[in-house]
């Protein structure tokens, strides 16, 4: 296979950028069925069996001699500098190197760690360490003080579950990162979420253990899509972001197959939400989504059965819907009318609807194993990529940014950017003040309780005295009534005797 002679920069325009990365053959003979043209943007496949030759165009093609740093700088770096949001879809057959390109390994880091370090480096003078805004149910919302403290605590609880960051992780080969000028009128807030779609069910990879396998619903409301109940962790540095990435990858569903010892059995979507808050009170959202799509498989190749077979069917079905969405987008870009993009037919395409409709920048990276054994599978992948390469999004839609006015009472004055040490010092001072306040309240409560006890004893004595007084008065009244009744009865008896005497005298 020829070495790529010219790696040109991505095309500037509204067309969908599609990159191809060729994995070096592993324990297999180098195939002569795949060659790259001199310009480094066209793959030529030749089939001896079917006597066919096909040409597939790409924005750029990277062969096995191109390292991770060069792939990142040519595909992703310029778009990260723009800070306008981006969706990257990694597509290919199982075992073609998709996860390696996105994550890397101990020797060379991948696209996601590089992008995280790039963003945090560019924004280091603007990163806010106290969350005052957050994306809630698709809307940018202002947070009250108690909600901000809760966000910090929830984020710490999730980070406590994360494994320690690998000490071998290094960004020395990242290349020169353009430093952003300090903007006193703007601060940024970073939130991270990580989900997987396994058998058409969405799971939160950053959830607490008690809610790890809770099924989440994808909500589509007035053109906006959000996952109800998905964790969104506030972070302030690249180290915490990488720890969350590592936690999610450990939790994602993987299994051994005849093609790959660690094959992803789900689609994973890692999202970094960047909220920019400026003095005017408006907040701009830029979402950076990295989608590690599960590899397409043929049942006869993998010999899948049982659970693996069910996973393969769901993976292939969702990828088929994705292909239909790209085909519909391609037809629309070529002037066809009355074409509807079926993005609601699977969870994957529903979550990626903004990119598929041209509302967010989209990059597709295709991984391929250039070996004869996977010729038919590779042809399906290349046909898939060819459809995507022909998509052209309208200029106005591509450059559109999502800008929302905060829905809560937010201070218009800019919040000063403070360091983590200053935040910790401030929190310690507030903690001491709260401890003193609690002690004072306890002392006041003790005094109040003592007064209440004294009042209780006094009231008890008063009640006993009143009770005895009433009882004595009632006894005296009772005796008086009994005396009057006895006197009255005696008087009645005397009158009766007098009447009887008078009656006897009259008879005589």
C-alpha positions as CSV (number, residue, x, y, z in Angstrom):
1,X,0.0,0.0,0.0
2,X,1.4,3.4,-0.9
3,X,2.3,5.9,1.7
4,X,0.2,9.1,1.7
5,X,2.4,11.7,0.1
6,X,0.4,14.8,0.8
7,X,-1.7,15.5,3.9
8,X,-3.6,18.6,3.0
9,X,-5.6,20.7,5.5
10,X,-9.4,20.1,5.8
11,X,-11.5,21.8,3.2
12,X,-12.9,25.1,4.3
13,X,-16.6,25.2,3.4
14,X,-20.0,23.9,4.4
15,X,-19.5,20.4,3.1
16,X,-19.3,17.6,5.6
17,X,-15.7,16.7,6.3
18,X,-15.0,13.0,6.2
19,X,-11.6,11.6,7.2
20,X,-10.3,8.1,6.7
21,X,-7.7,6.4,9.0
22,X,-6.1,3.1,7.9
23,X,-5.1,0.8,10.7
24,X,-1.8,-1.0,10.1
25,X,-2.2,-4.7,9.5
26,X,-1.8,-6.9,12.5
27,X,-0.3,-10.4,12.0
28,X,-1.7,-10.4,8.5
29,X,-0.1,-9.9,5.1
30,X,-0.3,-6.4,3.7
31,X,-3.1,-6.1,1.2
32,X,-2.7,-4.8,-2.4
33,X,-6.4,-4.2,-2.7
34,X,-6.2,-0.8,-1.1
35,X,-4.1,2.1,-2.4
36,X,-4.1,5.9,-1.8
37,X,-3.6,8.4,-4.5
38,X,-0.8,11.0,-4.5
39,X,-3.0,13.8,-3.2
40,X,-3.9,11.7,-0.1
41,X,-7.7,12.2,-0.5
42,X,-8.8,9.2,-2.5
43,X,-8.8,5.5,-1.6
44,X,-8.8,3.0,-4.5
45,X,-10.1,-0.6,-3.8
46,X,-9.6,-3.5,-6.1
47,X,-11.4,-6.8,-5.8
48,X,-9.7,-9.8,-7.5
49,X,-12.8,-11.9,-6.7
50,X,-15.3,-9.5,-8.3
51,X,-12.9,-7.8,-10.7
52,X,-14.0,-4.4,-9.5
53,X,-12.2,-1.1,-8.9
54,X,-13.8,1.6,-6.9
55,X,-12.7,5.1,-5.9
56,X,-13.7,6.8,-2.7
57,X,-13.0,10.4,-2.0
58,X,-12.3,11.9,1.5
59,X,-11.2,15.2,3.0
60,X,-8.0,13.5,3.9
61,X,-6.7,10.0,4.3
62,X,-4.2,9.0,7.1
63,X,-2.2,5.8,6.7
64,X,-0.4,3.9,9.4
65,X,2.6,6.3,9.3
66,X,0.6,9.3,10.6
67,X,0.6,9.7,14.3
68,X,-2.1,10.8,16.7
69,X,-0.9,14.4,17.0
70,X,-1.0,15.0,13.3
71,X,-4.5,13.5,13.0
72,X,-5.8,15.7,15.8
73,X,-4.2,18.9,14.4
74,X,-5.5,18.4,10.9
75,X,-9.0,17.2,11.8
76,X,-10.1,18.7,15.1
77,X,-7.6,21.4,16.4
78,X,-8.8,24.3,14.3
79,X,-12.5,23.7,15.2
80,X,-11.6,23.5,18.9
81,X,-10.0,26.9,18.6
82,X,-13.2,28.3,17.2
83,X,-15.2,27.3,20.3
84,X,-18.4,26.9,18.3
85,X,-19.3,23.4,19.2
86,X,-18.6,20.2,17.3
87,X,-19.8,16.6,16.8
88,X,-17.3,13.9,15.9
89,X,-18.7,10.5,14.8
90,X,-16.2,7.7,14.8
91,X,-17.4,4.9,12.4
92,X,-15.9,1.7,11.2
93,X,-15.9,-2.1,11.5
94,X,-15.3,-3.8,14.8
95,X,-11.6,-3.9,15.6
96,X,-10.6,-1.2,13.1
97,X,-9.1,1.2,15.7
98,X,-12.0,3.6,16.4
99,X,-11.5,3.7,20.1
100,X,-7.8,4.0,19.8
101,X,-8.2,7.1,17.6
102,X,-10.6,8.7,20.0
103,X,-8.9,7.7,23.3
104,X,-5.4,6.5,22.4
105,X,-3.3,4.3,24.7
106,X,-0.5,4.5,27.2
107,X,2.0,5.5,24.4
108,X,-0.1,8.1,22.6
109,X,-3.2,9.9,23.6
110,X,-6.2,10.2,21.3
111,X,-8.5,12.9,20.1
112,X,-10.7,13.3,23.2
113,X,-7.9,13.9,25.7
114,X,-6.2,16.3,23.3
115,X,-9.4,18.2,22.7
116,X,-10.1,18.5,26.5
117,X,-6.5,19.7,27.2
118,X,-6.8,22.1,24.2
119,X,-10.1,23.7,25.5
120,X,-9.0,23.9,29.1
121,X,-5.6,25.5,28.1
122,X,-7.3,28.1,25.8
123,X,-9.8,29.0,28.5
124,X,-7.6,28.8,31.6
125,X,-7.9,32.6,32.3
126,X,-11.7,32.4,31.9
127,X,-12.7,29.2,33.8
128,X,-15.1,29.9,36.6
129,X,-14.8,27.6,39.7
130,X,-18.3,28.2,41.1
131,X,-21.3,27.2,38.9
132,X,-23.9,30.0,38.5
133,X,-25.5,28.6,35.3
134,X,-26.3,25.1,34.1
135,X,-28.1,23.4,31.2
136,X,-31.3,21.9,32.7
137,X,-33.7,20.1,30.4
138,X,-32.2,21.8,27.4
139,X,-32.4,25.3,28.8
140,X,-29.7,27.5,30.2
141,X,-30.7,28.2,33.8
142,X,-29.3,30.4,36.5
143,X,-28.4,28.7,39.8
144,X,-29.1,30.1,43.3
145,X,-26.4,29.8,46.0
146,X,-27.7,26.6,47.4
147,X,-28.0,25.0,44.0
148,X,-24.4,26.0,43.2
149,X,-23.2,24.4,46.4
150,X,-25.2,21.3,45.5
151,X,-23.5,21.1,42.1
152,X,-20.1,21.2,43.7
153,X,-21.0,18.4,46.1
154,X,-22.6,16.2,43.4
155,X,-19.5,16.7,41.2
156,X,-17.2,15.7,44.1
157,X,-19.3,12.6,44.8
158,X,-18.9,11.5,41.2
159,X,-15.2,12.2,41.1
160,X,-14.7,10.2,44.3
161,X,-15.8,7.1,42.3
162,X,-13.2,7.8,39.6
163,X,-9.9,5.9,39.4
164,X,-6.7,7.8,39.8
165,X,-5.5,9.4,36.6
166,X,-2.8,7.4,34.9
167,X,0.6,9.0,35.6
168,X,1.8,8.2,32.1
169,X,-0.8,10.5,30.5
170,X,1.2,13.3,28.9
171,X,0.4,16.2,26.6
172,X,4.0,16.9,25.5
173,X,3.2,15.9,21.9
174,X,0.0,17.9,21.7
175,X,1.7,20.7,19.7
176,X,1.5,24.4,20.1
177,X,-1.9,25.5,21.4
178,X,-3.1,29.0,20.5
179,X,-3.6,31.0,23.8
180,X,-6.7,33.0,24.0
181,X,-6.5,36.6,25.2
182,X,-7.9,37.2,28.7
183,X,-11.5,38.5,28.3
184,X,-12.6,40.4,31.4
185,X,-16.2,40.4,30.1
186,X,-16.6,36.6,29.8
187,X,-16.3,33.5,32.0
188,X,-16.8,29.9,31.0
189,X,-18.4,26.9,32.8
190,X,-17.6,23.3,31.8
191,X,-20.0,20.4,32.3
192,X,-19.4,16.8,31.3
193,X,-21.9,14.0,30.6
194,X,-21.3,10.5,29.3
195,X,-23.9,8.0,28.1
196,X,-24.1,4.7,26.2
197,X,-26.9,3.3,24.0
198,X,-27.0,-0.4,24.6
199,X,-29.8,-2.4,22.9
200,X,-31.6,0.9,22.2
201,X,-31.6,1.8,25.9
202,X,-29.8,4.9,27.2
203,X,-27.7,4.5,30.4
204,X,-25.8,7.1,32.4
205,X,-22.1,6.1,32.6
206,X,-21.4,8.7,35.3
207,X,-24.4,7.9,37.6
208,X,-24.0,6.9,41.2
209,X,-23.8,3.1,41.8
210,X,-27.4,2.9,43.0
211,X,-28.7,4.5,39.7
212,X,-26.1,3.0,37.4
213,X,-28.5,0.8,35.4
214,X,-31.5,3.1,35.4
215,X,-33.1,3.5,32.0
216,X,-33.2,7.1,30.8
217,X,-35.7,8.7,28.4
218,X,-34.7,10.8,25.4
219,X,-37.0,13.8,25.3
220,X,-37.7,15.7,22.0
221,X,-39.4,19.1,22.8
222,X,-39.8,21.9,20.3
223,X,-36.7,20.9,18.3
224,X,-34.5,20.4,21.3
225,X,-33.3,17.0,22.6
226,X,-32.2,16.2,26.1
227,X,-31.8,13.0,28.1
228,X,-34.0,13.2,31.2
229,X,-32.0,12.4,34.4
230,X,-28.6,12.3,32.7
231,X,-25.7,13.4,35.0
232,X,-24.0,16.6,34.1
233,X,-20.8,17.1,36.2
234,X,-19.3,20.5,36.7
235,X,-15.5,20.5,36.2
236,X,-12.8,23.1,36.3
237,X,-9.7,21.4,35.1
238,X,-8.6,18.8,32.5
239,X,-7.5,16.3,35.1
240,X,-11.0,15.9,36.5
241,X,-12.4,15.7,33.0
242,X,-10.0,12.9,32.1
243,X,-10.9,11.0,35.3
244,X,-14.6,11.2,34.3
245,X,-13.7,10.0,30.8
246,X,-11.8,7.0,32.3
247,X,-14.7,6.2,34.7
248,X,-17.2,6.1,31.8
249,X,-15.0,3.9,29.6
250,X,-14.6,1.4,32.4
251,X,-18.4,1.2,32.8
252,X,-19.2,1.0,29.1
253,X,-20.4,-2.4,27.8
254,X,-17.7,-4.4,26.1
255,X,-17.2,-8.1,25.3
256,X,-14.8,-10.4,23.5
257,X,-15.7,-11.4,19.9
258,X,-13.8,-13.5,17.3
259,X,-12.9,-10.1,15.6
260,X,-12.0,-8.1,18.7
261,X,-10.9,-9.0,22.2
262,X,-12.5,-5.9,23.6
263,X,-15.4,-5.0,21.3
264,X,-17.7,-2.1,22.2
265,X,-21.3,-3.5,22.4
266,X,-22.9,0.0,22.6
267,X,-22.7,3.5,21.1
268,X,-21.0,5.9,23.6
269,X,-21.5,9.6,23.5
270,X,-19.1,11.8,25.6
271,X,-20.2,15.4,25.8
272,X,-18.5,18.5,27.0
273,X,-20.9,21.5,27.4
274,X,-19.1,24.9,27.4
275,X,-21.3,27.7,28.7
276,X,-20.0,31.2,28.1
277,X,-21.5,33.9,30.3
278,X,-20.8,37.6,29.4
279,X,-21.6,40.9,31.0
280,X,-24.8,41.4,29.0
281,X,-26.3,38.5,30.9
282,X,-26.5,36.2,27.9
283,X,-25.0,32.7,27.9
284,X,-23.7,30.9,24.8
285,X,-23.6,27.1,24.7
286,X,-21.0,25.2,22.7
287,X,-21.4,21.4,22.9
288,X,-18.5,19.2,22.0
289,X,-19.8,15.6,21.3
290,X,-17.5,12.7,20.7
291,X,-19.4,9.6,19.5
292,X,-17.7,6.2,19.6
293,X,-20.1,4.2,17.4
294,X,-20.1,0.5,17.9
295,X,-18.6,-1.4,15.0
296,X,-20.8,-2.8,12.3
297,X,-20.6,-6.6,12.2
298,X,-21.7,-9.5,10.0
299,X,-23.2,-12.4,11.9
300,X,-21.5,-15.0,9.7
301,X,-18.1,-13.3,10.5
302,X,-18.5,-13.1,14.2
303,X,-20.7,-16.2,14.8
304,X,-22.6,-14.3,17.4
305,X,-25.3,-16.1,19.4
306,X,-27.6,-15.3,22.3
307,X,-26.9,-11.9,23.9
308,X,-24.1,-11.0,21.5
309,X,-26.4,-11.7,18.6
310,X,-29.1,-9.4,20.0
311,X,-26.5,-6.7,20.5
312,X,-25.3,-7.1,16.9
313,X,-28.8,-6.7,15.6
314,X,-29.4,-3.5,17.5
315,X,-26.1,-2.1,16.5
316,X,-26.6,-2.8,12.9
317,X,-30.2,-1.4,13.0
318,X,-29.2,1.9,14.5
319,X,-26.3,2.2,12.1
320,X,-28.7,1.5,9.2
321,X,-31.0,4.4,10.5
322,X,-27.9,6.6,10.7
323,X,-27.1,5.8,7.1
324,X,-30.7,6.6,6.0
325,X,-30.4,10.0,7.8
326,X,-27.1,10.8,6.0
327,X,-28.7,9.7,2.7
328,X,-31.7,11.9,3.3
329,X,-29.4,14.8,4.2
330,X,-27.4,14.2,1.0
331,X,-30.6,14.3,-1.1
332,X,-31.6,17.6,0.6
333,X,-28.2,19.1,-0.1
334,X,-28.5,18.2,-3.8
335,X,-31.9,20.0,-4.1
336,X,-34.3,17.2,-3.6
337,X,-37.6,18.3,-2.0
338,X,-40.1,16.6,0.3
339,X,-37.3,14.5,1.8
340,X,-37.5,14.0,5.6
341,X,-34.5,13.0,7.7
342,X,-35.7,10.1,9.9
343,X,-33.7,11.1,12.9
344,X,-36.4,10.0,15.4
345,X,-36.3,6.3,14.4
346,X,-33.4,5.4,16.7
347,X,-32.0,6.7,20.0
348,X,-28.6,7.4,18.4
349,X,-29.9,9.6,15.5
350,X,-32.3,11.4,17.9
351,X,-29.4,12.4,20.1
352,X,-27.4,13.5,17.1
353,X,-30.2,15.3,15.4
354,X,-28.7,18.8,15.6
355,X,-25.6,17.6,13.7
356,X,-27.6,15.6,11.2
357,X,-29.8,18.6,10.5
358,X,-26.8,20.9,10.0
359,X,-27.4,22.9,13.2
360,X,-24.0,21.9,14.6
361,X,-20.6,21.3,12.9
362,X,-20.2,17.6,12.1
363,X,-17.0,15.6,11.4
364,X,-17.0,11.9,10.5
365,X,-13.9,9.9,11.0
366,X,-13.8,6.4,9.4
367,X,-11.5,3.7,10.6
368,X,-10.6,0.8,8.3
369,X,-8.6,-2.4,8.3
370,X,-7.1,-2.6,4.8
371,X,-7.0,-6.4,4.6
372,X,-8.6,-8.8,2.2
373,X,-10.5,-10.7,4.9
374,X,-12.7,-7.7,5.6
375,X,-13.1,-6.5,2.0
376,X,-17.0,-6.8,1.9
377,X,-17.4,-5.2,5.4
378,X,-15.0,-2.4,4.3
379,X,-17.0,-1.8,1.1
380,X,-20.1,-1.1,3.3
381,X,-18.2,1.3,5.5
382,X,-16.8,3.1,2.4
383,X,-20.2,3.4,0.8
384,X,-21.5,4.8,4.0
385,X,-18.7,7.4,4.1
386,X,-19.2,8.3,0.4
387,X,-22.8,9.3,1.1
388,X,-21.7,11.5,4.0
389,X,-18.9,13.1,1.9
390,X,-21.6,14.4,-0.5
391,X,-23.6,16.3,2.2
392,X,-23.5,20.1,2.0
393,X,-25.1,22.0,4.8
394,X,-26.5,25.6,4.2
395,X,-24.0,28.2,5.2
396,X,-26.5,30.1,7.5
397,X,-27.5,26.9,9.3
398,X,-23.9,25.7,9.8
399,X,-22.7,28.9,11.5
400,X,-25.7,29.2,13.7
401,X,-25.0,29.3,17.5
402,X,-27.4,28.5,20.2
403,X,-27.7,31.6,22.4
404,X,-30.3,31.6,25.2
405,X,-31.1,34.2,27.8
406,X,-30.8,32.8,31.3
407,X,-34.2,31.8,32.7
408,X,-33.3,32.7,36.3
409,X,-32.4,36.0,38.2
410,X,-28.7,36.3,37.2
411,X,-26.5,39.2,38.2
412,X,-25.6,41.3,35.1
413,X,-22.2,42.2,36.6
414,X,-19.5,39.7,35.5
415,X,-18.5,37.1,38.0
416,X,-14.8,37.4,38.7
417,X,-12.6,34.5,37.8
418,X,-11.0,33.0,40.9
419,X,-8.5,30.2,41.4
420,X,-9.2,26.9,43.1
421,X,-7.0,27.9,46.1
422,X,-9.0,31.1,46.5
423,X,-12.2,29.2,46.4
424,X,-11.0,26.7,49.0
425,X,-9.8,29.5,51.2
426,X,-13.2,31.3,50.9
427,X,-15.0,28.1,51.6
428,X,-12.9,27.5,54.8
429,X,-13.6,31.0,56.0
430,X,-17.3,30.5,55.4
431,X,-17.1,27.2,57.2
432,X,-15.6,28.8,60.3
433,X,-18.3,31.5,60.2
434,X,-21.0,28.8,59.9
435,X,-19.4,26.8,62.8
436,X,-19.5,30.0,65.0
437,X,-23.0,30.7,63.9
438,X,-24.1,27.2,64.8
439,X,-22.5,27.4,68.2
440,X,-24.3,30.7,68.8
441,X,-27.6,29.3,67.8
442,X,-27.1,26.3,70.0
443,X,-26.4,28.6,73.0
444,X,-29.5,30.6,72.2
445,X,-31.5,27.5,71.9
446,X,-30.3,26.2,75.3
447,X,-31.3,29.6,76.9
448,X,-34.7,29.4,75.3
449,X,-35.2,25.8,76.4
450,X,-34.2,26.8,80.0
451,X,-36.8,29.6,79.9
452,X,-39.4,27.3,78.6
453,X,-38.7,24.7,81.3
454,X,-39.0,27.5,84.0
455,X,-42.2,28.7,82.4
456,X,-43.5,25.2,82.4
457,X,-42.8,24.7,86.1
458,X,-44.4,28.0,86.9
459,X,-47.4,27.2,84.8
460,X,-47.7,23.8,86.5
461,X,-47.7,25.3,90.0
462,X,-50.2,27.9,88.9
463,X,-52.5,25.3,87.5
464,X,-52.2,23.1,90.6
465,X,-53.1,26.1,92.9
466,X,-56.0,27.1,90.6
467,X,-57.2,23.5,90.6
468,X,-57.1,23.3,94.4
469,X,-58.8,26.6,94.8
470,X,-61.6,25.6,92.5
471,X,-61.9,22.3,94.2
472,X,-62.2,24.0,97.6
473,X,-64.7,26.4,96.3
474,X,-66.7,23.6,94.8
475,X,-66.7,21.7,98.1
476,X,-67.9,24.7,100.0
477,X,-70.6,25.4,97.5
478,X,-71.6,21.8,97.7
479,X,-71.9,21.9,101.5
480,X,-73.9,25.2,101.3
481,X,-76.3,23.6,98.8
482,X,-76.7,20.5,100.9
483,X,-77.5,22.7,103.9
484,X,-80.0,24.7,102.0
485,X,-81.6,21.6,100.6
486,X,-81.8,20.0,104.1
487,X,-83.4,23.2,105.5
488,X,-85.9,23.3,102.7
489,X,-86.8,19.6,103.3
490,X,-87.3,20.2,107.0
491,X,-89.5,23.2,106.2
492,X,-91.6,21.1,103.9
493,X,-92.0,18.4,106.5
494,X,-93.2,21.0,109.1
495,X,-95.7,22.4,106.7
496,X,-97.0,18.9,105.9
497,X,-97.4,18.1,109.7
498,X,-99.3,21.4,110.2
499,X,-101.6,20.6,107.3
500,X,-102.3,17.1,108.8
501,X,-103.1,18.6,112.2
502,X,-105.6,21.1,110.7
503,X,-107.3,18.3,108.9
504,X,-107.9,16.2,112.0
505,X,-109.4,19.2,113.9
506,X,-111.9,19.9,111.1
507,X,-113.0,16.2,111.2
508,X,-113.8,16.3,114.9
